[in-house]
Structure formats: structure tokens, C-alpha cells
Amino acid sequence: MRHQQLNLLVIFDAIMTEGSITRAATRLSMTQPAVSNAVARMREAWGDELFIKEGRNSCPTLFAQNLWAEIRLPLTQLSQAIEPDLFDPFTSQRNFRVSGVDLVIDLSWGTFRQYIEKKAPGISIHAHPYSMQNSVCLLNSAKVDLVYGIAMDTSDMIVSDHLFDVEYVVAYRTDHPLFTDQSITLEQFTQADHLLVSPSGNSEGYIDTILHQHGIERRIAMTVNHFSAVTSIISTSNLITVIPSTAICRDVYNGNLSVAPVPIDFTPNSVFCHWHRRQENDAGHNWIREQLNSTLITAVENHRDKFNALLKKK
């Protein structure tokens, strides 16, 4: 392959990764006109339009998508072979994209930003919407670097690291008419109207699968797609919700919500960090993954200790 063709492939890879000629130029430390000129040479050399303008973004043609599927892994391996350890967090200007439920973001983002300001001030981190259904696609297409969520069906190209198990509780307003103490019977549980946090928009969740196995139904009276909405709804209504304790622990500390154990035995979900195998030897990716994982695990453990201590006092 000619050197000029290899340079075009590197620029092409950056445009596909960033979804924008402007962002690709920043990533490559090039001017936007220089990248645009490179795109013109690609179109002439490869006989395809490659990118179609849609607002500020560039939408790849089918030819571009197929080409990228063929060259992105070899390009990554080549780059890592030539410059395997050239990553300095303090001087790096890299951007990382992370997909995760808002609970993960709420638990870790603030603390992690403080860490980055001290140790890696030039690094940028951007949150991407999470859904279990498209997580593998996001990683395969390199739209995100990391996915934080539950276990998912993956190919050999996706790597997963178990971070922590989710401890569920039933949360309800402190003066709820159905409950007079810190316990809920299964009958009370099924009689109540439920709020479900469903990032995907589905009207049934993991708990419903468990209940169905026991021939039990509950009424999902309302759904939301993010955890941050739970307190305002639960504290002003008769709805109850099954929720990770870390999602509402502050409101329990403050007396805004009451909690009780879930009145049915089940194996809790776990939260995993997922990433694509092509980034296994990327020093920058390894660094951001290790630091973010550590921040998240520490936050969960701190909340869990406080939460369990509070429950023991009641």
C-alpha cells in the first residue's frame, strides 16, 4: 500500500470515529480544510461519495461503513504496535465516550472530574445514552469506548469486567398508607402500584421476570427512563419502586424516602464494564477504564456501608 493511501485511511478512520470532519481535524491536530481536501482525494481514489452532510455531522455511505469494518481493527493494531506506550495522562488531549445508565454517571462523574482536573486536565469525557439493546453495536462501531451496564450477550470481540452486584430495596414515601414499619409483605407488594425505571422504555423489568416465575403479577402504573426522577415521584405519590439502594441512598439519609427489603428471593443483577477487544492494548483506554472503574466501585462501597449502617439503626 502506498504511504499516501495509508494516510488517507488514518484520516478516514478518524472521521468515522468522531462522526464529524471538524472533530476529526481536532483529533488529528490538522486544520479542517486539510481534512476536507483529504476527503476529496479519498472520493477520487475509492470512487465513492463516502460522507453525506447531515447538519453538522457526516453520515457515512454503505461503502464507507463496509470499508471501516474492514480496516479499523488492523489500523488500531498497527498504531499500538508502533506506539504502544505513548500515553501521558497529564499531557493527553484525548476524548473518551462512555455509555451508561444515569445511576453510574451520578455515582462517579463528579468525583472523577475532580480527579481528572488534577491528574489529566486535557482529557475530555462524554456520556452517551445507554440501552442494553444497542450496547454491542456502540462498541463494534467505536461510537463509545466503554459501556457500563448489566451483563449482555456478546461476541468474542467484547470484553467484560464484573464491577459490583446491585442491592435492591423497595422504596416508598415515609407516610405511605400501606406500610407502617420497615417491612413489606408480598401481598402488600403486589397490591401497590409500582414505578419502574426502564432506560429502554420497556414496561416490564427484571423483577417482573422473577415474579412471573412464581406466578405473581404486579401493576406497573408508571415508568421513567432515568433514576434521577424517582425521588420526586415516589415522595409525592402512593407509588412504590424496586430500585438499587445506591440510587436513593441520599434521600433515605435525608428522611425523604423509606425502604424495605424486597419480599421475594432473587439473584440480583450485576454491573459490568464492557469494551471492545481492539482496545485491549491501548494505554489510554486502559488508564481511563481502570481509573473510572475504581472511582465507581469506591462510590458504591461508600454508599453501601452508610446505607447498611442506617438500616441497622432503624
N, C-alpha and C positions, 0 to 999 in steps of 0.2 A: 504493500500500500504506500502511495506517495505521502510525503510528510504533510503536504497541503490538505490532502483528504483526511488525514488523522486529525489535523487541527479543526477542520470543519465538523468532524464527528464529536469532538470535545465541546465545541460551541453548541452544536445541535443537542447534545445531552444536557447541557446547562439550561437551554431554553425549555426542553421538555420537563426538566425537574422543577424549574421555577414557574412555568406556565406564563412567562412574560419575557419579552426581549429586554425590557428595561431592567427587570430583576436579574436576568441572566448576565447582562452587562456588569452590574454591580458585583455579582458572584465571581465573574472572571477578571474583574479590575480592568474592564475595557469600556470604551465610550459606546453609547447606544448606536451612533452611525456606523461604527466599526462592526458591531454585531449585525446590524441590518444589511450591511454590504456582504457579510459572510453568508447570510441567509439567501441573498440573491445568487451567490456563487453555488450554494447548495442546490437551489432550484434548477439552475442551468446544468449542473453536473449530474443530478439524480433524476431530472425530468419530472418533477412533481411540485405542486404548489407548496406542500409541506405544512404551512401555517395559514389559517384563515382568521382575520381580525374579528374579534367579538368584544366590543368595548375596549377595555384596557388590556385584555388578555388575548393570547393567541391560541386558537383551537387547532390541534393537530389533525391532519388528514389521516385516512386509514393507512396510507403508505408510511407516514411518519410514525404512527403508533406501532406498526409492524416492524419498522426498522429499529425503533428504540428497544423493542422487546428482544431484538437480536444482539444489540451492541452494548446495552447498559451494564450488564454483568461483566463482560470482558474489559470494558473501559475502567470499571471500578477496580478489578483485579490488577490491571496494568498500572493504574495510578498508585495502588497500595504497594505494588512490588517495587516501584521506583522511589516512592517517598513514604515508607511505612510508618515512620515515627515523627514526621514533621508536623506536630501539633503542640502549640503552646497556648493553654487556656487564657493566659493573661493578655496575649497579643492577638489571639484569633478574632476574626470578624465573621465567623460562620453563623448561618441561620439554621435553626433546628425547628422542625414541626412535630407537634405531639398531639395525638388524638386520645381523648379520654373522657369519661363521664365527668360532670361538673364536680362531683364529690372529690375525685382525685385532684382536680385543679384547685378547689377550695382548700384542701388539706395541705398542699405542697407549694403552690405558686408563690405566695407571699414570702415564706421563709427562703425558698430557692432563689428568689430575686435578690434578696439581701446577700446571699452567698455569692451570686454572680457579680454583683456590684463590687465585691471585694476581690474575688479571685479571677473573674473572666469578664471584665467590663465591656468588651466589644462583642460578646456573643448575644444573639437575639433568639428568643424562643417564642413560637407562635402556637396557640391552641387551635386545633381543628375539630369540628363536630364529630362526635363518636356515635357509631351504631355497630352493633355486633354483626349485622349483615354485610357491611361493606369494609370491614377492617382488613381482611386479607387483600382485597382489591387495592386499598390505600397503600399497603406495604408493597405489593407487587409493582404498582405503578410509580412508586417512590414519591407519592404525594405527601407522605408523612415519614418521619424517621422512627417513631415509636408509637405503639398503641398500648394504652392501659385499660384493661377490661377483664371480663371473665374468660374462662377457657373457650377456645374456639377450634373448629375443625381446620387444620392447617395442612399444607403440603410440606415436603422436606425442606423447602426454601424458607420457611418461617420458624424462627427460634423463639421459645417462650421460657420465661423465668417466673416461678411462683414467688409472690411477694408476701401476701398475708391472706388469712381466711377472714371472711366477713361475719361479724357477730350481729345477728338480727334481734330486734326488740319490737314490741308493739308500742306505738306512741299515740297519745291522745291528750286532749286538753285536761287540765288539772281538776276541773269540776264537771267532768263528763257524767251524764246521768246514769250510764250503765255500770260504772265501776266505782267502788267505794274503797278499794285498797290497791296494793301494788301487785295484784294478780288478776288474771283473766281466765275464765273457764272457756273451753272450746265452744260451749253453747253461746256464751256472750260474744265470743269472737265471730261466730257465724251470723249472729243476729244483727251485728253492727254493720253500718255502711262503711265501705273502705275507699281510701285514696291509694292509687297505685302510681309509683314513679316509673315511667316507661320511656326511656330515651328513644326507643324505636317507634313508639306510638301504638304498640300492641295493647289490647285491652285485657290481657292476662299476663301474669308474670310467673316467676319461678315458684313462688308459694302456691299458686293455683295448680301447678303441675303436681306438687306434693299432695295437696288437698284432694285432687281428683283420684290419686292413687288410693286414697282412703274412702272414696265415695262421698266426699264432702264438697259443698259449694259455698262460695261467699259472693256477696254482691259488690262488684267494683262500681261505685257510684260516680267516681271522678278519676281522671288520670291527668298527670302533668309529665313533662319530659325533662325536668331537671329538679334536683334535690333542694335547691335554694328556695323553691316555692312552698315547701312542705309546712314550715312553721306557721306562716301567715294563714294558711288554710286550716290546718288542724287546730290551732289555738282559738279559732273563732267559729268552729262548727262542731258537729257531733261525729264527724268522720274520724276513723282511726286508720293507722297505716302500719304495715310491717316494713321496717327500714333499718339499714345499718346503723349501729349505735353511734359511729363516728360522724354521721350526717346530722345528728340533732343533739349531740352531747352538750354543746354550749347552751342550748335552750333548756335542757334538763337542769344544768348547773344553775341557770338563772330562774328556775321555777316556772318557766313558760309552758313546759310540757311535762307530762308524767309518762312513765314507761313501765312495761311489764314483760315477762318472758313470753315468747310465742308458745301458745298452748298445744303444740304438736311437735313431735320429734322429726328432725330432718337434717340432712347433711348440708352445711352452709356452702354457699358459693365461695370461690377464691378469686382474688385479683392477681392478674399476671401482667408482666411486661412482655410485649411481643415486638420483634423486629425482623428484618429480612436478613438472610444469611450472607448476602453480598456485602453487608456492613460489619461482618464479624471481626475483620482485621483493621477497621477504620479507627484510628486512635482517638479522633474527635468524638466519634459516635460512642465508643466505649467509655470515654470520660463523661459525657453528658448522661449516658444511661446509668452509670454507677452512682453519680452524684444525685441524680433525681430519684433513683430507687432508694438510696439511703435516706434522703430527705423525707420521702413518703412513708417509709417504714417507721422512722423515728416519730413522725407526727401521729401515725396510727397507734403506736405503742404508748405514747404520752396520753393521748385521749382515752385509750382503753384503760390505763391504770387509774386515771382520775374518775372515769365513769364507774368502774367497778367499786372503787372506794366510796363513791357517793351512794351507790345502791346498797352497800353494806350498812350504811348509817340509817337507812330507812327501814 
